[in-house]
Amino acid sequence: MFFLTGEYNHQIDAKNRIRIPGKLKGNEESLYFSKGTNGCIFVFSEAAIKEKLEKLEEIKFNDVEKQKGLRAFTKSFQLVESDGQGRMIIPSKLKEFAKIEKDIVICGAGSHIEVWAKEVYDEYFADEDVDFDKLFNSLDI
């Protein structure tokens, strides 16, 4: 398994198009976009989304809370195709969810890509340098 890493600053154009860096996108011509945690958009390759969905299939039908989480997550999925120049259109509902206006940050997050409004990203990581040791130690590696 390989891990997606790195941080890239970009802008969304007037037609809601972005260009996901090749180091993150690889040769994928289409990716699955969905609501993500903390106000970002998750972006998955087909292989990564299949792996996640296989794990989600283990949720029991009578686990009401997890079923609602499953439904909220999976109903937000949208398959996005690249245009001839490698750009992808962020679905308007997801753009609104993530509060994206112009400046964005695209980053690798292990098994998936995240797209953030720059302002939301900067606020989320405002204490990263101060609390880096605490954040790192929480990983328990």
Backbone as ProteinMPNN parsed JSONL, in Angstrom:
{"seq_chain_A": "MFFLTGEYNHQIDAKNRIRIPGKLKGNEESLYFSKGTNGCIFVFSEAAIKEKLEKLEEIKFNDVEKQKGLRAFTKSFQLVESDGQGRMIIPSKLKEFAKIEKDIVICGAGSHIEVWAKEVYDEYFADEDVDFDKLFNSLDI", "coords_chain_A": {"N_chain_A": [[0.846, -1.178, 0.0], [0.473, 2.237, -0.758], [1.088, 5.538, 0.482], [-0.578, 8.639, 0.499], [0.78, 11.811, 0.579], [1.756, 15.161, 1.539], [1.31, 18.7, 0.842], [-0.496, 21.13, -0.882], [-1.012, 24.267, -2.287], [-3.638, 25.829, -3.963], [-5.963, 27.315, -6.324], [-9.464, 27.552, -6.883], [-11.17, 27.64, -9.948], [-13.361, 29.861, -11.871], [-15.296, 28.159, -12.819], [-15.597, 26.217, -10.932], [-13.507, 24.365, -10.997], [-10.701, 22.321, -10.241], [-7.25, 21.406, -10.062], [-5.886, 18.493, -9.274], [-2.851, 17.679, -7.806], [-0.444, 15.734, -9.604], [1.153, 13.993, -8.101], [-0.534, 13.169, -6.145], [-2.863, 12.341, -7.439], [-2.043, 10.518, -9.374], [-2.452, 8.256, -12.056], [-5.161, 8.31, -12.248], [-8.253, 8.88, -13.807], [-10.706, 9.495, -12.924], [-12.23, 10.297, -9.825], [-13.582, 9.716, -6.537], [-15.475, 11.971, -4.787], [-16.386, 13.181, -1.577], [-18.23, 14.225, 1.364], [-16.169, 15.224, 4.037], [-14.442, 14.94, 7.196], [-14.302, 17.535, 9.714], [-14.9, 19.648, 8.046], [-13.746, 19.377, 5.512], [-13.247, 18.11, 2.139], [-13.278, 14.771, 1.207], [-11.348, 12.797, -1.017], [-11.217, 10.026, -3.035], [-9.525, 7.315, -4.633], [-10.669, 4.757, -6.901], [-9.899, 2.215, -5.968], [-9.278, 2.773, -3.277], [-11.765, 3.637, -2.283], [-13.299, 1.358, -2.582], [-12.078, -0.303, -0.713], [-12.713, 1.058, 1.681], [-15.521, 0.884, 1.61], [-15.902, -1.869, 1.826], [-15.189, -2.285, 4.478], [-17.188, -0.796, 5.686], [-19.408, -2.316, 5.112], [-19.574, -4.125, 7.127], [-21.049, -3.053, 9.12], [-23.735, -3.52, 11.252], [-27.201, -3.971, 10.494], [-28.965, -3.279, 12.508], [-27.648, -1.413, 14.012], [-28.292, 1.545, 14.669], [-27.147, 4.147, 14.955], [-24.613, 3.954, 13.675], [-25.504, 3.173, 11.147], [-26.818, 5.481, 10.313], [-24.633, 7.22, 10.137], [-23.201, 5.89, 8.119], [-25.003, 6.162, 5.969], [-25.129, 8.978, 5.71], [-22.503, 9.532, 4.98], [-22.045, 7.919, 2.603], [-24.054, 8.804, 0.866], [-23.133, 11.213, 0.106], [-21.163, 10.797, -1.768], [-19.659, 11.442, -4.91], [-18.865, 10.718, -8.187], [-16.241, 12.034, -9.96], [-15.088, 13.132, -13.003], [-12.061, 13.699, -14.828], [-11.351, 16.503, -16.925], [-10.243, 17.134, -20.314], [-7.895, 18.454, -19.765], [-7.044, 17.679, -17.327], [-8.404, 18.758, -15.185], [-10.789, 18.899, -12.486], [-14.181, 19.126, -11.59], [-15.437, 20.485, -8.683], [-18.174, 19.242, -7.007], [-21.092, 21.223, -6.513], [-22.592, 21.071, -4.074], [-20.722, 19.917, -2.347], [-18.7, 21.795, -2.452], [-19.97, 23.939, -1.229], [-20.459, 22.777, 1.316], [-17.809, 22.536, 2.246], [-17.108, 25.147, 2.453], [-15.725, 26.481, 0.43], [-14.31, 29.035, -1.422], [-12.297, 30.506, -3.021], [-9.372, 30.191, -2.575], [-7.644, 27.197, -1.947], [-6.493, 24.261, -0.171], [-4.875, 21.343, -0.953], [-4.301, 18.156, 0.156], [-2.409, 15.202, 0.926], [-3.629, 12.462, 2.74], [-2.847, 9.959, 3.762], [-4.59, 7.309, 2.954], [-6.269, 8.675, 1.325], [-7.184, 11.755, -0.378], [-7.435, 15.145, 0.67], [-9.441, 18.048, 0.347], [-9.464, 21.35, 1.164], [-10.95, 24.469, 2.186], [-8.856, 27.218, 2.225], [-8.904, 29.011, 4.42], [-10.327, 27.588, 6.381], [-8.658, 25.387, 6.686], [-6.286, 26.626, 7.6], [-7.199, 27.609, 10.055], [-7.882, 25.211, 11.353], [-5.368, 24.017, 11.654], [-4.012, 25.869, 13.194], [-2.76, 25.65, 15.696], [-0.851, 23.76, 15.299], [2.046, 23.815, 15.212], [2.677, 24.568, 17.842], [1.517, 22.515, 19.332], [2.656, 20.2, 18.258], [4.148, 17.954, 19.249], [2.313, 16.813, 21.054], [0.192, 16.219, 19.283], [1.508, 14.421, 17.559], [2.239, 12.362, 19.347], [-0.264, 11.393, 19.97], [-0.778, 9.677, 17.956], [0.265, 7.246, 18.566], [2.428, 5.621, 17.644]], "CA_chain_A": [[0.0, 0.0, 0.0], [1.264, 3.452, -0.709], [0.402, 6.58, 1.234], [-0.626, 9.963, -0.108], [1.297, 12.804, 1.506], [2.099, 16.459, 0.972], [0.361, 19.807, 0.968], [-0.41, 21.94, -2.096], [-1.92, 25.419, -2.322], [-4.197, 26.069, -5.291], [-7.194, 28.1, -6.362], [-10.546, 27.007, -7.683], [-11.47, 28.624, -10.984], [-14.745, 30.36, -11.918], [-16.193, 27.049, -13.161], [-15.462, 25.249, -9.829], [-12.546, 23.333, -11.372], [-9.405, 22.275, -9.568], [-6.298, 20.458, -10.62], [-5.258, 17.733, -8.186], [-1.462, 17.399, -8.191], [-0.17, 14.387, -10.11], [1.722, 13.15, -7.047], [-1.65, 12.627, -5.374], [-3.861, 11.76, -8.326], [-1.501, 9.428, -10.173], [-3.025, 8.114, -13.401], [-6.616, 8.214, -12.141], [-9.02, 9.821, -14.635], [-11.897, 9.85, -12.157], [-12.067, 10.115, -8.385], [-14.805, 9.851, -5.757], [-15.477, 13.075, -3.842], [-17.433, 13.044, -0.556], [-18.055, 15.034, 2.558], [-15.127, 14.735, 4.921], [-14.528, 15.423, 8.569], [-13.764, 18.848, 10.04], [-15.204, 20.627, 7.01], [-13.001, 19.201, 4.263], [-13.779, 17.154, 1.177], [-12.449, 13.59, 0.997], [-11.246, 12.37, -2.41], [-10.733, 8.645, -3.035], [-9.407, 6.54, -5.871], [-11.633, 3.648, -6.897], [-9.386, 1.15, -5.093], [-9.397, 3.205, -1.879], [-13.171, 3.686, -1.867], [-13.754, -0.037, -2.445], [-11.562, -0.787, 0.567], [-13.523, 1.672, 2.744], [-16.882, 0.345, 1.557], [-15.873, -3.24, 2.348], [-15.209, -2.173, 5.943], [-18.493, -0.279, 6.093], [-20.402, -3.386, 4.966], [-19.61, -4.88, 8.374], [-21.973, -2.405, 10.058], [-24.979, -4.277, 11.399], [-28.403, -3.226, 10.14], [-29.656, -2.78, 13.695], [-26.833, -0.386, 14.666], [-28.946, 2.727, 14.133], [-26.236, 5.291, 14.886], [-23.624, 3.726, 12.618], [-26.215, 3.163, 9.87], [-27.046, 6.878, 9.919], [-23.332, 7.711, 9.704], [-22.937, 5.258, 6.823], [-25.861, 6.794, 4.954], [-24.708, 10.371, 5.522], [-21.23, 9.507, 4.272], [-22.121, 7.362, 1.254], [-24.926, 9.578, -0.032], [-22.409, 12.402, -0.356], [-20.2, 10.418, -2.811], [-19.9, 11.796, -6.3], [-17.777, 10.373, -9.081], [-15.851, 13.22, -10.72], [-14.197, 12.806, -14.114], [-11.136, 14.741, -15.285], [-11.569, 16.972, -18.287], [-9.095, 16.874, -21.174], [-6.703, 19.121, -19.248], [-6.744, 17.176, -15.984], [-9.136, 19.485, -14.146], [-11.978, 18.231, -11.967], [-15.159, 20.071, -11.051], [-15.926, 20.169, -7.341], [-19.637, 19.331, -6.976], [-21.502, 22.443, -5.804], [-22.973, 20.768, -2.683], [-19.507, 19.691, -1.57], [-18.025, 23.1, -2.38], [-20.691, 24.686, -0.19], [-20.19, 22.096, 2.58], [-16.435, 22.813, 2.66], [-16.94, 26.61, 2.513], [-14.689, 26.848, -0.53], [-14.601, 30.188, -2.266], [-11.253, 30.68, -4.029], [-8.109, 29.543, -2.206], [-7.811, 25.856, -1.381], [-5.326, 23.444, 0.131], [-5.075, 19.94, -1.296], [-3.238, 17.427, 0.855], [-2.486, 13.763, 1.057], [-3.983, 12.056, 4.105], [-2.697, 8.508, 3.86], [-5.31, 6.535, 1.942], [-7.137, 9.541, 0.529], [-6.808, 13.156, -0.57], [-8.384, 16.083, 1.265], [-9.513, 19.386, -0.231], [-9.903, 22.27, 2.208], [-10.901, 25.921, 2.015], [-7.608, 27.621, 2.884], [-9.202, 29.631, 5.71], [-10.718, 26.514, 7.302], [-7.432, 24.608, 6.89], [-5.39, 27.413, 8.45], [-7.773, 27.645, 11.405], [-7.786, 23.857, 11.906], [-3.979, 23.742, 12.005], [-3.41, 27.054, 13.812], [-1.933, 25.289, 16.851], [-0.052, 22.582, 14.931], [3.444, 23.935, 15.63], [2.721, 24.618, 19.305], [1.106, 21.221, 19.875], [3.072, 19.102, 17.393], [4.504, 16.751, 20.021], [1.062, 16.238, 21.569], [-0.51, 15.634, 18.139], [2.265, 13.261, 17.101], [2.144, 11.299, 20.361], [-1.612, 10.819, 19.934], [-0.793, 8.643, 16.902], [0.621, 5.988, 19.219], [3.252, 4.779, 16.745]], "C_chain_A": [[0.883, 1.229, 0.0], [0.415, 4.56, -0.103], [0.522, 7.919, 0.534], [-0.203, 10.991, 0.929], [1.543, 14.118, 0.778], [0.95, 17.443, 1.075], [0.584, 20.741, -0.217], [-1.452, 23.057, -2.035], [-2.344, 25.664, -3.765], [-5.365, 27.038, -5.167], [-8.205, 27.371, -7.227], [-10.871, 28.06, -8.739], [-12.959, 28.975, -10.986], [-15.755, 29.266, -12.245], [-16.103, 25.919, -12.139], [-14.494, 24.109, -10.147], [-11.263, 23.476, -10.553], [-8.515, 21.292, -10.312], [-5.621, 19.772, -9.441], [-3.844, 17.365, -8.632], [-1.256, 15.934, -8.575], [0.396, 13.452, -9.059], [0.628, 12.528, -6.188], [-2.612, 11.842, -6.261], [-3.341, 10.546, -9.088], [-2.113, 9.424, -11.561], [-4.554, 8.064, -13.396], [-7.29, 9.289, -13.003], [-10.312, 10.25, -13.949], [-11.642, 9.496, -10.695], [-13.423, 10.302, -7.714], [-14.622, 10.962, -4.73], [-16.607, 12.843, -2.844], [-17.214, 14.066, 0.539], [-16.968, 14.394, 3.401], [-15.316, 15.303, 6.313], [-13.908, 16.815, 8.696], [-13.918, 19.865, 8.916], [-14.391, 20.505, 5.736], [-13.769, 18.267, 3.333], [-12.784, 15.994, 1.094], [-12.481, 13.244, -0.491], [-10.557, 11.007, -2.414], [-10.534, 8.135, -4.455], [-10.444, 5.418, -5.788], [-11.184, 2.537, -5.954], [-9.564, 1.523, -3.626], [-10.851, 3.206, -1.418], [-13.728, 2.269, -1.732], [-13.31, -0.614, -1.11], [-12.387, -0.232, 1.733], [-14.924, 1.06, 2.769], [-16.939, -1.084, 2.066], [-15.909, -3.223, 3.877], [-16.579, -1.709, 6.428], [-19.595, -1.331, 5.974], [-20.535, -4.22, 6.227], [-20.562, -4.264, 9.405], [-23.288, -3.176, 10.072], [-26.184, -3.377, 11.092], [-29.103, -2.628, 11.356], [-28.82, -1.773, 14.494], [-27.244, 0.962, 14.083], [-27.975, 3.905, 13.966], [-25.216, 5.131, 13.756], [-24.28, 3.696, 11.238], [-26.468, 4.6, 9.381], [-25.736, 7.511, 9.442], [-22.953, 7.174, 8.329], [-23.732, 5.954, 5.718], [-25.426, 8.225, 4.663], [-23.423, 10.436, 4.701], [-21.415, 9.069, 2.82], [-23.038, 8.158, 0.334], [-24.235, 10.835, -0.538], [-21.4, 12.086, -1.463], [-20.637, 10.931, -4.177], [-18.663, 11.432, -7.102], [-17.493, 11.589, -9.959], [-14.811, 12.81, -11.75], [-13.278, 13.989, -14.405], [-11.567, 15.214, -16.666], [-10.289, 16.714, -19.082], [-7.798, 17.487, -20.682], [-6.406, 18.748, -17.8], [-7.449, 17.901, -14.854], [-10.376, 18.705, -13.744], [-12.896, 19.284, -11.356], [-15.591, 19.605, -9.669], [-17.446, 20.299, -7.365], [-20.093, 20.483, -6.063], [-21.909, 22.181, -4.353], [-21.741, 20.573, -1.802], [-18.706, 20.983, -1.423], [-18.652, 23.948, -1.271], [-20.411, 24.098, 1.195], [-18.821, 22.491, 3.127], [-16.119, 24.312, 2.733], [-15.828, 27.104, 1.594], [-15.169, 28.026, -1.363], [-13.56, 30.316, -3.371], [-9.997, 29.868, -3.694], [-8.383, 28.212, -1.517], [-6.454, 25.262, -1.029], [-5.718, 22.008, -0.189], [-3.943, 19.181, -0.618], [-3.504, 15.927, 0.836], [-2.754, 13.423, 2.506], [-3.934, 10.541, 4.225], [-3.379, 7.802, 2.716], [-6.178, 7.385, 1.033], [-6.531, 10.94, 0.426], [-7.848, 13.989, 0.163], [-8.282, 17.42, 0.553], [-10.152, 20.283, 0.814], [-10.003, 23.69, 1.67], [-9.677, 26.375, 2.808], [-7.866, 28.205, 4.265], [-9.543, 28.585, 6.765], [-9.487, 25.685, 7.669], [-6.491, 25.338, 7.857], [-5.894, 27.474, 9.89], [-7.621, 26.279, 12.09], [-6.372, 23.566, 12.404], [-3.271, 24.91, 12.694], [-2.468, 26.714, 14.964], [-0.985, 24.126, 16.551], [1.39, 22.678, 15.429], [3.591, 23.914, 17.143], [2.476, 23.239, 19.896], [1.61, 20.022, 19.073], [3.396, 17.834, 18.166], [3.254, 16.046, 20.545], [0.303, 15.547, 20.434], [0.184, 14.36, 17.663], [2.129, 12.095, 18.071], [0.77, 10.653, 20.385], [-1.718, 9.72, 18.88], [-0.421, 7.276, 17.441], [1.398, 5.059, 18.287], [4.673, 4.664, 17.281]], "O_chain_A": [[1.914, 1.266, 0.671], [-0.814, 4.527, -0.165], [1.589, 8.286, 0.04], [-0.759, 11.041, 2.027], [1.536, 14.17, -0.452], [-0.196, 17.088, 1.349], [1.721, 21.103, -0.52], [-2.627, 22.81, -1.763], [-1.512, 25.701, -4.671], [-5.705, 27.511, -4.083], [-7.85, 26.668, -8.173], [-10.846, 29.255, -8.444], [-13.725, 28.439, -10.185], [-16.946, 29.427, -11.978], [-16.486, 24.787, -12.435], [-14.646, 23.006, -9.623], [-10.815, 24.576, -10.228], [-8.985, 20.461, -11.088], [-4.869, 20.402, -8.697], [-3.658, 16.805, -9.712], [-1.815, 15.026, -7.96], [0.154, 12.246, -9.109], [0.835, 11.481, -5.575], [-3.114, 10.792, -5.861], [-4.111, 9.643, -9.414], [-2.274, 10.479, -12.175], [-5.169, 7.804, -14.43], [-6.932, 10.465, -12.93], [-10.936, 11.237, -14.337], [-10.941, 8.536, -10.377], [-14.307, 10.965, -8.257], [-13.717, 10.9, -3.898], [-17.674, 12.36, -3.223], [-16.156, 14.689, 0.631], [-16.861, 13.169, 3.47], [-16.252, 16.062, 6.563], [-13.085, 17.213, 7.872], [-13.158, 20.831, 8.839], [-14.35, 21.449, 4.948], [-14.804, 17.711, 3.701], [-11.584, 16.214, 0.93], [-13.514, 13.382, -1.145], [-9.463, 10.848, -1.872], [-11.287, 8.485, -5.364], [-11.021, 5.17, -4.729], [-12.0, 1.979, -5.221], [-9.957, 0.683, -2.816], [-11.142, 2.819, -0.286], [-14.547, 2.014, -0.85], [-14.067, -1.326, -0.45], [-12.721, -0.966, 2.663], [-15.448, 0.753, 3.84], [-17.931, -1.476, 2.68], [-16.579, -4.049, 4.495], [-17.071, -2.173, 7.457], [-20.609, -1.243, 6.666], [-21.514, -4.951, 6.381], [-20.848, -4.874, 10.436], [-23.874, -3.447, 9.023], [-26.18, -2.184, 11.394], [-29.757, -1.591, 11.251], [-29.256, -1.327, 15.555], [-26.635, 1.458, 13.135], [-27.992, 4.58, 12.936], [-24.987, 6.058, 12.979], [-23.679, 4.143, 10.261], [-26.346, 4.891, 8.192], [-25.726, 8.252, 8.459], [-22.449, 7.91, 7.481], [-23.189, 6.29, 4.666], [-25.363, 8.637, 3.505], [-23.277, 11.295, 3.831], [-20.989, 9.772, 1.905], [-22.813, 8.182, -0.875], [-24.692, 11.454, -1.498], [-20.832, 13.009, -2.047], [-21.809, 10.865, -4.546], [-17.545, 11.796, -6.735], [-18.391, 12.11, -10.62], [-13.785, 12.217, -11.416], [-13.674, 15.144, -14.246], [-12.078, 14.437, -17.473], [-9.346, 16.126, -18.552], [-6.718, 17.095, -21.123], [-5.617, 19.412, -17.128], [-7.129, 17.685, -13.685], [-10.942, 17.953, -14.537], [-12.439, 20.214, -10.691], [-16.052, 18.477, -9.498], [-17.962, 21.363, -7.708], [-19.542, 20.684, -4.98], [-21.602, 22.994, -3.481], [-21.718, 21.01, -0.651], [-18.103, 21.227, -0.377], [-17.953, 24.585, -0.484], [-20.155, 24.841, 2.142], [-18.678, 22.752, 4.322], [-14.99, 24.696, 3.039], [-15.086, 28.025, 1.936], [-16.265, 28.02, -1.925], [-13.909, 30.241, -4.549], [-9.611, 28.97, -4.443], [-9.231, 28.112, -0.63], [-5.414, 25.7, -1.521], [-6.76, 21.523, 0.251], [-2.77, 19.515, -0.79], [-4.641, 15.463, 0.746], [-2.171, 14.027, 3.406], [-4.868, 9.918, 4.729], [-2.82, 7.7, 1.624], [-6.761, 6.877, 0.074], [-5.518, 11.255, 1.05], [-9.008, 13.59, 0.267], [-7.193, 17.872, 0.2], [-11.252, 20.007, 1.291], [-9.23, 24.078, 0.794], [-9.49, 25.952, 3.948], [-7.115, 27.919, 5.197], [-9.1, 28.683, 7.909], [-9.301, 25.326, 8.831], [-5.972, 24.746, 8.803], [-5.105, 27.398, 10.832], [-7.272, 26.207, 13.268], [-6.195, 22.943, 13.451], [-2.042, 24.926, 12.762], [-1.481, 27.416, 15.183], [-0.381, 23.571, 17.469], [1.905, 21.721, 16.009], [4.525, 23.309, 17.67], [3.146, 22.837, 20.848], [1.051, 18.932, 19.192], [2.964, 16.748, 17.78], [3.155, 14.821, 20.483], [-0.174, 14.425, 20.598], [-0.467, 13.349, 17.397], [1.923, 10.958, 17.647], [0.64, 9.493, 20.776], [-2.652, 8.919, 18.912], [-0.756, 6.257, 16.838], [1.079, 3.878, 18.154], [5.511, 4.001, 16.671]]}, "name": "protein", "num_of_chains": 1, "seq": "MFFLTGEYNHQIDAKNRIRIPGKLKGNEESLYFSKGTNGCIFVFSEAAIKEKLEKLEEIKFNDVEKQKGLRAFTKSFQLVESDGQGRMIIPSKLKEFAKIEKDIVICGAGSHIEVWAKEVYDEYFADEDVDFDKLFNSLDI"}
